[in-house]
Amino acid sequence: MIARIVVAGTSSGAGKTTVACGLIGALRARGMTVQGFKVGPDYIDPSHHALASGRHGRNLDAFLSGPELIAPLFRHGSAGADIAIVEGVMGLFDGASGRGELASTAQIAKLLDAPVVLVLDAAAMARSAAAMVHGFRTFDPDVNVAGVIFNKVGSDIHEQLLREALDGSGLPVLGALRRDERVVTPERHLGLVPVAEREHEARLALEALASAMASHADLDEVVRLAGSAPSSSGPAWSAEAQAPVAPGTRIAIARGPAFSFHYQENLELLEAAGAELHGFDPMIDAALPAGAGALVLAGGFPEIFGEQLAANTPLREQVRAFAASGRPVLAECGGLLYLCRDLDGHPMCGALPARATMTQRLTLGYREAVATAGTPWLDVGQAVRGHEFHYSKVEALDAGVPRAWRLTTRTFERTEGLVRGGVQAGYLHVHWAAHPRLAQAFAAAAAAAPAELHGASA
């Protein structure tokens, strides 16, 4: 495996994304090819990594893919790069539960045998930082906490106090970032606003971050530390391991500001199955890509753009007709909302007899899931692992419409989502790296759509 470090936080909001994106940009400015990874199911932080690196952002999630795929996925995603920056999730030791390390940043660091740079929000502390760092270094001796970067440092004097606190600890201070209004990124629902909604502003913020990191961090020591990670060999995950089953099949992929949540490996698996992926923006495009045999409506924030989506009547009508044709349609989270009759009063596609509304209640967490209704590409009883994150709710207006999934956690069991014909729509996000046959089945079902439908856009 290549040179690598894990950027971990003491908690959510400590500044992991700030440091990770700053390092990616600063090292890229030095002429290095940098690959960014995000621990966990997050789609938004990888979009910032991608903008900073010029490479696809990728995820490493031991719950969604299983621990055994972490190193192979890392090798695949980092191919051709000089160094990898792996941004953690929440605090270093936070994971799927409070009882173990599954899906935590610490687990990923151990699976990759990577040194950890701890990011600490120092805005309201000085010597207490030493106590926090000591706790994180000693909690799990198998996690190599090898350096610290202080974030939100107020002044030169504040920085001096922080550095003095760690004198004699044996842990190097790799940087001390000042508060900087130029790099403030707006947040929404416990995360940053996606790059797709504000690319120009995001580029400016990332440039400022890279400059700040070059000025206030020891990049040479960061590179040295990343290079100290032990070399190891092993197989890389590959979408090409699956045989092509639908050469030349066209699949329409919703993109743009309202539908930007994609796992890169899912798209690569569809392409490896032989599919050609054709993007469209439901806010502005008047027609679906011609000849599509299947439709993917990804997650995102359609509620932010309800008025614009509603105004694109021709496209909504085409999506409704496409769904009614029986061709495969996969809709995850935001895509589910778009297929409903309306979303917060804005007319949507009406492909599903359901109404969507935004609420103040967050539904969040990992899920064990079993398909409760079949489609041309998904069998009843198919088991997957997935993730939910939404503030909306969907009310079915027809009690006879089958549910998509039965979800199970340690504390509850319930059904969610809707299935109608070839449409499978639900809140569940699934990473297909652990389920490559789903991509093959979806592409094969697209290729099997009636021939007369392939020559038209709806």
N, C-alpha and C positions, 0 to 999 in steps of 0.2 A: 504493500500500500504506500501511497505517496506521503509526503510531509503533510502533517495535519495537526490542528488544535481544535479543542472544543471550547467555545465561549459560553460559559455558564453564569447564571445570576444567583444572587442570594434569595431572590423572589421575583415574581412578575413585576415589571416596571423598573427594574434595576438599571436597565440600559443595554440589554443583550443585543437588540437589533441595532442600536446606535453603534456599538463597538464592532459587531460583526460586519455591518455594511461599511463602516469606516475602514476597517482592516482590508476588506475586499477591494474597495476603491483605491486605497493608498498603495497596496501591493500591486494592483493592476497598473497604477501610474508608474510603478518602477519597472514595468515590462514583464511582470509575471502573469501567467495564466492561472486564474483563481476560480475554484469551484465552491459555491456556497451550498450548504445543506441546512435544513431545519429539522430539529427533533420534534416529533409530534405531528398531528394531522393538519396543522396550520397551512392555509393556502396563501396568506397575504404576505408574511415575511419572505417566503421564497420569491415573490414577485419583486421585492426590493433587492434581494440578492441578485436576481437575474439582471435587473437594470444596472446594478453596480458592477457586475462581472462580465456581462455580455454573453453569458451562458445560461442554459435553463436552470432555474431554481429547482431543488429536489428535496424530498422528505425522507427522514429515517424514523420509522415508528415501529417499535418492537411489539406493540399490541396488534397493529393492523397487518404487519407482514410476518410476524414471528421473529424472535431473536436470531434464528438461523439465517435469515436473509439480510441482516443489517450489513455485514461485511461485504457480501456479494453485491448488494445495491450500491454500497459506497464505492467499490471498485469500478462498477459500471459507470456511475455518475461522474467520477473523478478522472476517467480516462482522458488523457491528453492534457491534464492540468499539471501545474508545478506544485500547487499547494491547495489544501482544502480547509475552509473555515466552516466549522459545524456550530451553528447557533442552537443553544439549548432551549428548553421549554420551562416556564415557571421558575422555581428554584431548583438548584442542582439535584436535590434528592426527591423532588415531587414527581409522582407518576400516576399510574392508574388507580392506586389505592394508598392508604396510609400504612399498609402492612408489609409492603415489599417494594422492590426497585423496578418492577415491570413498567416499561414505557417512560422511565425517567431519563434525564440527561446523564446521570451517573451510570446507568446501565449501558447507554450508548458509548460513553467514554471508555468503559471497560471492554465492551465488545470490539471497539476499534483500537484498543490499546493506545489511546491518544491522551496527551497532556491536556490539562484543563486550565484555562485562564478564567479566574473568578472576577466577575464584574460586581462592584459594590457601589450602590448609591450613597455617596458620602455627603449629601447636601446638609444633613443635620447631625453630623458626628465628627469626632476626631480620634482620640485614643480608643474609643469603643470599637473602632474598626478592627483593631488587633484581636479583640475578643471574638468578633464574628468570624474573621479569617481563621483563627485557631480552631473554632468549632467545625467549620466546613472542611478544614484539612484533616482533622482527626476522626470525623464521624465514620468514615469508611476508608480504612487504610489502603484498600485496593484501588481507590480513585486517586489518580496522580494530580492533585491540585498544585500546579507548578508556577503560577504567577498570578498577579492581581492587577486589575485596572480600575482605578477610581473614576467614577462618573459624577457629574454635577459638582465639581470642585469650585469653590467660590473665589479663591484668590491664591496668590503665591504663598501667603502665610498659611492658609488652610492646607495647601498641598504639603508644605513643610511639616505641619503637625501630623498629617497622615503618614508621611514617609518615616518620620521619627517613631511613630507608633509601631511600625513594622521592622524597625532596626533590630537586628539580632534574631529575627524570626527564621531567617534562611529562605524566605519567600521573596523573590524579586518583585518590585513594583514596576510594571511594564508601561504604565501610562497613567496620566491624571488629566481627564478631559474637563474643560471648563464648561460652565453653563453658556449656551449659545442659542439665541433666538432664531438664527438662520436654519438650524437643523431640527426645529420643532415640527413634528408631523402630526396632523390631526388624527384622532382616534375615534373608533366606533365599535361598540359591543366588545370591549375587552381587547381590542387589537387596533392596528393601524388601518387607515383608509387604504384600499387597494391602489396599486400603481395605476391600473387601467383607468381610474377615475381622475387622476391628477398627475399625469406623467411628466409634464413640464416642471411643475413645482417639485416633484419627487427628484428629478434629475438635479435641480439646483441644490436641494437639501443634501443629496448624496455627494455632490462635488464639495460642498462645505464640510461634510463629515470626513471625506478623504483628506482634505487639507488640514483639518483639525487633528486627525490621527497622525498625519505626517509630522505635525508640529509638537504634539504632546504625548507621543508614544514612542517607545524604542522599537522601531520596526525591525532592526537588525536582530534584536534579541527575540522578537516574536518569530521571525523566520528560523533562527537557530533552535528555538524551543520546538517548533513544528517539525524541524528536521531531526530532532532527537527521538521522535516516535519510532519504535522498532519497525524494521522492515518485516513484511510477512507476505507469504504467497497464498494463493487460493483462487477459486473460480470467481469470475464476475457474473453477476446476473445478466441475462441477455433475453430480450424479447424475441430474438431470432431463434431461440430454442424451440419455439412453437412453429409448426409448419404452416405455410400460407394456405388458407382454405377458401379465400374469396378474392382472387387477384382481379384488380381493376374495379372492385366495388367502391362506390362513392358514398361516403358518410358525411352528413352535414353536422357541423359542430358550432353551437352557439358561442359567440365570443363578444368582445366589447365590454364597456364599463359595467353592464348589468349582469354579465355571465362570465366571470373570469377565473372560476375555481376549477383547475384541472391538475391532476397528478400526471406528470410528464410520462411516467411509465405506462399509464393507461393508454395514452395516445400512441406510444411506441408499440404497444401490444397490438392495437388495432392495425397499425401500419404493417407490422410483421405478419399479420393475418392476411395481408394483401390489399387492405382498404386504402383508398385515397381520401384524405380528410380535407374537407372544404369548409372553411369558416364563413360565418355570416354574423352580422350584428342586428339583433332583433329591434333595436331602436331606430335604425336608419335604413336597413336594406328592405326593399319592397318585395323581394322574392327569395325563396329558399334556393340553394344551389341546385342547378338543373341535374336531373338524373339520380338524385340521392335515393339510396335504398334503405337508409336508416337515419335517425336523428338523435343527437345527443344535446340535451339541454342541461348545462352545467349549473353548479351553484354560483352564488353571487349575491348581489343586493338589488333585486328587481324592485323592491319597495321604494328605493330611493329614486327610481326612474319610472314610477308607475304612470305618470302622465304621458311621458314620451312613448312608453311601450303601448299604452292604450291608443295613442294617436296613430300608430302604424297599423291601421286596419287591414290593408292588403296582406301584410305578413302574418298577422294573427289569423286571418281566414285560411291562409295556406297551411299554417301549422295545424289548425283544427282539421282541415281536410286530410292532411298527411296522417295524423293520428287515427282518423276514422278509416283510413285505407287498410289498416292492419299491419303496416310496416313497423319494424321495431323502433320504439322510442324509449330512450332512457332519460329520465328527468330526476335530478338530484337536488333537493332543497329548493334553491331559487327556481329551478326548472319546474318543480312541482307547483309552486305558486303561479308561474306563468301559464300553466295548463288549466288552472281553475277558471271558473266563469268570471270571477272578479277578485281584485286584490285591493282592500281598503276602499271599495267603491269604484275603482278604475276597472273597466272591462278588460279582461284578458282573453285567452284563446278559446275558452269554453270547451276544451277537449275532455275535461273531466267534470262531472256533476258535483262541484264542490266550491266553497267560498273560502277565501284566505283573508285573514286579518292579522295586523301586527298587534302585539301585546307588550306588556312591561315585564313579562316573565321569561327568563332564560331557561331553555332546555339544552343541556350540555352533558356530554360524556361518551365514553366508549360503550359499544353495544355488541353482544353476541346476537346474531340475527339468523332467522330461517325464513326462506321464501314461503309464503302461505298461498300464493296463487301463481300459476304458470303463465309464461308468455312464449312466443316463438323461440326465445333464446335463453330462457331461465326456467328450470324445472322446479316444481313444488318440492320442498324439502332441502333445496340448496342452502347450505350453511356458509355464512361469511362472518367476518368481523368488520365492524364499521364504527362510524363516529357521527354524533348529532351535535349541531350547534345552531340554534335558531331562537328568535323571539316571536315568531309567527305561529299561528295555529290554522289548521285546515278543517273545515266542517263539511262533511259529506252530505250532499243534498239528496242522495239516493242510498238508502240503507243496504240495497242489494249489490252495490259495487264491491268486489272483493278487495280485501286489504293486501298490501304488498309484503309486509314483513311482520314476523313475531319477534319482538325484541326482548332480551333478557339481560338483567344485571343482577348483582347480589341482593338488590332491594326491591325489584319489581319485575313484572312481566306484562307486556301489552303489545297490541298491534298498531301499526302505523302505515301510512301511504295508501295508494290506490292502484289497482290494475284494471285496465280496460282494453281488450283486444291485444294489440302489440305494445301497449303503453305500460311501462312499469315506472311509477313515480312515487318517490318517498323522500323523507328527510335524510335518510342514511347515505353517508359518503363512504365509498368502498375503494380501497387501494387494490388494484388488480394484480399487483406483482405476486401476491400470494394465491391468486385465483386466475391464472392466465387463460384457463379454458372458458371463462366468462367472455373474454374479449373475442376468442375464436368463435364461440357460439353466436355472439352478437353480430360479428362480421358475416358469418355463414347465413344467418337469418336475413341480413340485408341483401346478400347475393341471391337469396331464394325468393325475394319479393317478386310479384307478378311482372313479367317482362314489360307489359304496357305501361307500368308505372315508372319504369326507369328512364323513359324518354321525356318526362315532364317534371316540373318542379313541385307539383302538388297533385 
